[in-house]
Amino acid sequence: MSSTGFRRTFLTLLACSSLALTACGSGDEDDSASGKTRITVNCMPPKSAKVDRQFFEEDIAAFEKQNPDIDVVPHDAFPCQDPKTFDAKLAGGQMEDVFYTYFTDARHVVDINQAADLTPYVKELKSYETIQQQLRDIYTVDGKIYGIPRTGYSMGLIYHRALFEKAGLDPDQPPATWDEVREAARKIAALGDGTVGYADYSAQNQGGWHFTAELYSQGGDVVSADGKKATVDTPEGRAVLQTLHDMRWTDESMGSKQLLVINDVQQMMGSGKLGMYLAAPDNIPILVKEKGADYEDIAIAPMPGGEATLVGGDGYMFNKKATPEQIRAGLKWLDHMFLTPGDGFLGDYARAKKNDAPVGLPEPRLFSGAADEKDQQVKQANANVPVENYQAFLDGNQDLEMKIEPPNAQQIYSVLDGVVSAVLTKEDADIDQLLKDASGKIDGILARS
């Protein structure tokens, strides 16, 4: 799954009609006759996101001024990738020259032979060696580089500081174990008046996504290291479901309404009726700007359990039909837009602050070494949110293993959705049987992949 922050993506210079679709896709001529290299890119913010779109336009205009031999044609897309059309667009040769992908797409795009090998060119990407190694590895398949990371996220425990205080809990000492989460949830739910201690998703594949995160936090995994067998029918898997069952039915700390999805839970937290839920830091501005919360009340801690956390994110890959000139131009564009510490579309913190965008959220760090230090310095100098509310998350993440989503994630999440929803809606749900059945279904998915 993606995190929930807006996936940032210039007014398209050439309108694409149904008759001109091929001309607007990848494999276009690179305008060599005009002396320019033309590249199409996607993930441009829609017109409704006025500020983000303005930033994107400004940055592309600045890039083209610095690189007059390159013509960038951006394509409006929100969401940046639609899983329902992604494969069809690839197979139909309609993908942009430089196209957006989730971390979990990397191997699949390579396996179906739709990605350009960037290995001979990546030395021209000035920022490449500054990117965190574990993120670079995601786009490295069989020793070859097929993509460039752009952003990342990791899951943590978002909690409501005011409710913690009201329930007699210390908001500066958030729960570090699942037993502590359970105890805190009990105390928060005891406040009454419809207050829920802990909420979780259990529909639209989001329950399976969270089950995976919770399983990682317990030291378990969804599939084996070779990706061939399910590993959910384990003591760790049972522990996840037993904890959810006990909070729902024994403690009554999860409320009576279930089959929730992310918007439901965000609404509960924003209205001050929820104590805790699992999410990435990019939920925080949504809670404030869309759901009515206050930055001072919202904090985030690392994943309970102390073992691991689920990480995700996105990056760009290149169409296999892209020419060497287009690949070089695309890498220059990525450097300018996303990969210059403290600058560009995602890193110009001074510009973001000036436009009342949140600066200082604890996003996982893209860079390492001196590049990271520079990026953090600029961010801290422009912070406009209570960064102290996120320190526990930053500190705790240093001790956690960072684990990406499993292969065939959406199909697997669909199976696990049923497991989580059963536990949260049926008091007598047979956890052992649910895990056994899920394991068999996941084995079938993996066998077919």
Beta strands, then each sheet from edge to edge (+ up, - down):
strand 1: 37-44
strand 2: 70-76
strand 3: 98-102
strand 4: 140-141
strand 5: 144-145
strand 6: 147-154
strand 7: 156-160
strand 8: 196-198
strand 9: 274-279
strand 10: 298-302
strand 11: 308-318
strand 12: 401-404
sheet 1: 1+ 2+
sheet 2: 3+ 11- 6+
sheet 3: 3+ 11- 12-
sheet 4: 4+ 5-
sheet 5: 8+ 9+ 7- 10+
end
